[in-house]
Amino acid sequence: MNPTPLSAAVNHALHETPPTIRRMDEQADRDLLMLDRIADKHEGGEHPPISEGSRALDAHVVLVNAASVESKPVRWLWPGWIARGKLHVIAGAPGTGKTTAALAWAACITACRPFPSGWKPTTPGRVLIWSGEDDIADTLKPRLIAAGADLSRVQFVQGVEDHGEQYAFNPARDVPMLAAELAGVDDVRMIVIDPLVSAVSGDSHKNAEVRRSLAPLVDLAQRMDSALIGITHYSKGTQGREPLERVSGSLAFGALARLVFGTVKQKGDDDTAPTKYLLARVKSNIGPDGGGFAYTFEQTDIGGGIIASRTTWGGEVQGSARELLAEAEAEPDDAGQDAVTFLRDLLASGALPTKEVFREAEGAGYSRDQVKRAKAKIGAIAEKQGMTGGWSWRLSATEGSRHVTEGSEGSEQNYPRSSHPSGEESHPSGTANGVEAFDL
């Protein structure tokens, strides 16, 4: 049968596909088959040899009936904060200690040290780290020692060896080889990739390319049942915007991650006081979001004339990520503290509609942002008045009674509170449990 003009055109188009595109497709097929073989190796199964050709001719879509799927709980490394088999992103400006915080978590995992909330794992695990920015010998290892990590349970991805030659590990290319190397290891609890953008082979601002590039890493984390921690920066000039929108590059970085954390340096008016930082839970698809932990850095002598940084965690703070980050980054001024006093006095006699609060604030010379930050500071509670009613603000029970005894020492005014939908007050677990600043 002679080919029709249409079939001839299709055949011509297929043959004209650029060789580089064909090679990328074939390499992707081989990578996926390699990962399947690694999974079968864990399970003791067999797998047919990897073909050098393209996709198998009998490929088909696999459908799974919901009734046949076994429901499973999320496996937490740190309840509510770090989950096994999931992608997490730590984003922040340079110098806010993103990597140092991740190394502190590595110490918690490898040496069963308490996490910032006070929760402590009972079984140690291994941590795998690749860093394209920090040196292992003079930066990463000293910081792990300062954090109290079990170094025998930490492994670094140093490079790739091929026929006697060594070259740098490229997470955008070498993940299948990494998966093969990890085939016999079954206790890797956390994988750190710093910076995460290095795993993207194409344009990090294009959603499709980011998703395609991160897929092998996410798949590896799922197969290893390990938490995947990717470290990245904020985009420039994004202060004050929604925290998730501040993550550098494509929105796919924040969309793919099940949990996203944001770090900021807290601004203060006392230049002699230690610099304080804040880590906020920006997003969680598998648990509550919001809340965070204050922290500082301490320089410690680990011996041999080596000084290393370690994270010293402070108390837990409550509130939405946007409120917490905005408050931390706000320029210190007397008006901010005056706004706190204004709002506390305004709500002292009872709840007020939100519109009235903003109207009174504007009349007193305060912006909406100042009043919102004041609300977060005093833990004022927002409540909706029925299905059709508007919103109102009121003082919490503790803040209301505190207002009567204003100025008493030792009050909890420095720790913002949030409320549950039921209107019940939630207290920072760190302060309630007396969480100490750990020697991490």
N, C-alpha and C positions, 0 to 999 in steps of 0.2 A: 504494500500500500504506500503510495506516495505521500510524504508529509504535507500537511496543510500549511498555508502561509503562517498561521498563528503558531503551530507547533514548531515550525522552522525558526520563527523569531525567538520563541522561548529557549530552544536549544542553543541558538546563537548567543543569547544573553547569558545562559549558564556557562558556556565556554569562555565568555568574555569576562567572567568574574575575576577581579584582580587577584593574583597569586597570594598577596599578603593576607587578603580576607579569607581565602580558602585555607591558608595555613593556620590562621587564628581559630577558625571553626574546628579544624581537625585537632589542633592542640587542646582546645576546650573539651572536645569529646574524649581525648585520651586522658586529660586530667580527671574528668568525672569518673571514667572507668578505673583509674588508678585509686581514687578515693573509695570506690566500691570494693576494690580488691583489698584495700586496707581494712575496711569494715569487716569483710569476710574473714580476714586473717585473725581479727579479734575473736570472731565467732567460730573459728576452726573450720570454715567452709572452703569450697573451691570456687574458682572464678575462671572463666575462659580467657585465653591469652588476649592481650590488647591488640586490636587490629590497627594497622597504620592507615586504613581507609577512613572514609567518612562515616557518618551515622548509619547504624544497622537499618536494613530495608524493612524489617518487621517492627520498627518502633511504633508505639501506640500510646495513647493517653491512658493513664491508670486512674480509675475511680475507686474511692473508698466510701463505703456506707458508714454513716455516723454511728449506727448501732454496733458496728464491729470494732470501733475504736475504744480502747480502754482509757478512761479518764485518769489523769495523773496530777498530783499537786506540783507546784513550782518547787524546785529543789534549791533552797537558799544556802549560800555560803555565809551570808550575813543577812539575817531576816529583814526583808523590806528594802535592802540596799544593794546586795550583790547576789545574782542568781546564776546557777550553773547552766551552761549551754546557751547563754544569752549574750548579746552584744551590749556593752555599756560604753558610753562616751563621757570623758572628762574634758570639758572645754573651759578655757579661761585665758586671760591676758598673760603675756610672758612675765615670769617672775612671781607668779602666784602659787607655785609649788605643786603643780599638777602631778609631775613625775614623782616627787618626794612623797606625796600623799599615796600614790599607787604603791610605792615601795613600802610604806607603812602598812598598807593592807597586806602586802606580801609577807611581812613579818608576822602579822596576825595569823595568816594561813599556815605558814611553814613551822611556826613555833607555838601555835595555839595561844597567842597573846590576845588580850581583849580588844575588840573593835571600839571605835569612839563611843558607841552607846553603852558599853560595858559588857555586851554579849561576847562570849568567848567560845571558839570552836573546841570540840573535844578530841578530834582526830586531825593530825597534821596532814598536809598535802604538799604537792610540788607546785612550783611557779615557774613559768617559762617567760623570758623577757627578751624582746628585741628592741633595741634603741638605735635610731639613725642619727641621734643628736649628741648623746652623752657617752663618754668613755667608760668602759667597764672597770678598768683598774683604778682610776683616780676619782671617779664620781659615783658610779652605781654601786659597786661593792662596798666602798666606805659608808655610803648611806644605808645600805642594808645592814651592815654591822651596827651602825648607830641606832637603827630601828629595832635591833634585837632579833633579826631573822636567823633561821637555821640555814646557813649557807649550803649545807649538804643537800638541801631540798630545792635549791634555786639553780636553774640552768639558763645560760644566755645563748641566743642564736648568734654565733660569731661570723659565719660566712658559709660559703658553698665550695666544696672541693670537687673538681671534675678532671679526671685523668691526670692527677698530680698537680693541677693548677688550682689556685684558690681565688675566689672573687667574692665581692660583697653580697650578702643576702638581700634579695629584692622581694619584698612581700607581694608585689604586684605580679611576680613571675614564679617564685620558688615555693609557694605554699604546698603544692603536691609533694615535693621532695621533703619538706618539713613533716608533712603528714606521714610519709613513709618512715622517716626517722623515728617518729613517735609511736609507731605501730605497736611496739611491745611495752609501752608505758601506760599504766592504767590509773595513776593517781595524780595527774596534772589537774589542779583545781582552778588555776587562773593563768591566762595568757595575756601579756601586756604588749601592745604594739604602739611604739612612740617614734614618730607621729603616725597617726592613722592614715593621713592623706597619702603616705608613701605606698599604701596598698592599692592605690588607684592608678591604673596604667594610662588612662586617658585624661580627659578634662574633669577635674574635681568639682567643677561647677555644673556639670550635666548629670541629671538624676539617673538616666539610664546607664551611663558609664560608671557612676559610683556604685550603683546596685550590682551591676555585673562584676565589677572588680572586687567588691567586698564579699561576694557570695562564697568563694572558696574558704575564706577565713571564718565566716559565720558557720559554714558547713563543718569545718574542722572542729570548731568549738562545740557544736552540737554532738558530733561523733565522739569527742573526747569527754563530753559532759563537763566542760570547763567554762568558767566565766571569761569572756573576752573583753578586755579593757583597752579601748582606743583613746589616745590622748591627742587633743587638737587645740586650736586657738579660737578666739573670738575674731569675727570680722572687724576691721577698723571702723570707728565712728558709729558703733551700734549701742553705745551706752544708753540705757533708758528704754530700749525696745524689749519686746517679748524675749525672754532668755533663750528659747529654742531657736529663734530667728537669728541669734547672735553667733551661732556655731558657724565657723568658717566653711566656705565651700557650698556645695549643693545642699538643699534641704533634706536630701536622702540620707545624709549622715545622721540627722536627728530622727528621721522617720524610721530607719532600719533599727536603730538602737531601741532596746526595750526600756533601758533606763539612761537618762542623761543627767550629768551633774555639771554645775557651774561653779567656778571659783573666782573670787574677787579679793582685792586688797581693800580693807576697810580704811576709810579716810578719817583722820582725827585731828584735833587741834593741839595735841600735846606731842611735840617732836621728840621729847625725851622718853616717852613710853614705848615699849616694844610694839613693833608693827603687828597688827592683827589681820587675820584673813577669815574668809567665810567660804564653806563648801555647801551649796544648796542643791536639793534634789529637784531638778527642773522638770523632769518628766518620768513617769513610770506607767507602762502599759500593763504591768502585772501586779501592781500594788498601789498604795497611796503615794501621791507626789507631795511636793512641798516639804518644808522643814529643812534642817541642815545642822552643821556643826561649826563652831568657831575653832580656829587653830592659830598657832604661832610656830615659828621656827627657832630651834635652839642649835647653836654650834657646840659640838662635843668633840673632845679629844679621844680618838679610838686607839691611840698608841702609834709609835713609830713616827711621831711628828705629823700625823695626819689629822686634820680637822674636818669633820663631816656634819652636814645638816641633818636634823631629824624633826619630825612633826610632833608637836605637843598639842594634843586635842583639848579643847575647852568644853564648855557645856553645850547641850543641844538647844537649838532655837526653833521656834515654831512660826509658821506663816507661809504664804505663797512664795515661790521662788522669786517672782518679780518684785514683791514687796521687800523681801530680804536683801536681794541684790541692790535694789534701788536705795534702800536705807544704808547699806554698807558703802555705796559709792557716792552718797550725797555729800556735798561740801559741808563741813561743820560750820554752823553759824548759830547765833543766839536765837534767830527766828525759829529754828527747828525745835529747840527746847521750849520756846514760848508757845509753839503750836501744841505741844504735848500738854502743857498746863491749860491752855485755852480749851482743848477738847475735853480734858478731864473735868474741868469746871462746867463746861456746857452740858455734859451728860450726867453730872452728879445728881440732878433731880429726877432723872428717869430717861427712858428711851425717846429718841427724836427721829423723825423721818430723815432719810439720807439727804433729800433735797434741801431740807431746812438746815441740816448741818453744813452743807456746802454754801448755802446762802449766808448763814451767820459767819462762816469762816471768811468768805469774800468781803463781807462788811468789816471784818476785823483785820483785813489785809493779808490773809493767808491763802495760798494757792491750793488747788485740789490735791496736788502731789504732796504738799507739806502736811495736809490734814490726813491723807492716807498713810503717810509714814508715821504720823503721830498715832493713828489708830493701831498700826502694827506694834508700836512701842508699848502702848498701854494694854494691848490685848482686847480692845473693844470688840464687841460681838455684833455682827450683821445678821438681822433676822428678817424674813419675809412675812408680811402680815396677810396670811391667808392666800388663796389661789389668785385672787384678783387685786390684792392690796400691794402697796409698794414696799420698799425696804426701809428698815430703820436700824439705827445703831444704839447700843447700850453698853454700859460698863459691865464687865464680868462681876460675879459676886465677890471675888477676892479683891478686885480693883476698886469696887464700890466701897467695901469696908476699909480698904487702905486709904481711900480719899479722906476718910474721917480722921485718920491718924497720920496725916501727911508728914513726911520728913523723918519717920522712924528709921533707925539703923537696921541693916540686915534684911530689908524688904527684898522681894523678888522682882522689883521693877526693872532690873536690867535684863530679864529674860522674857522676851515676847511670848504671848500665849495665843493659841488659836482655839476655835470652837468646832465641835462636830455639828452636823446638820440638826441633831436633836437639841442643840443649844447648850449641851453640857460642856463644861470647860475641860480642856485637855492641858496637862502640865508637861513641861519639857522633861522627858524621862531622864535626861542626863543630870539635871539638878535634883530630881526626886530621888535618884539612886546614888547621888553623891559621886558622879563619875570624876575620876582624877585625871590629871594631865599625865598620860602614860609616858614612860621613857622609851618611846619608839625610835 
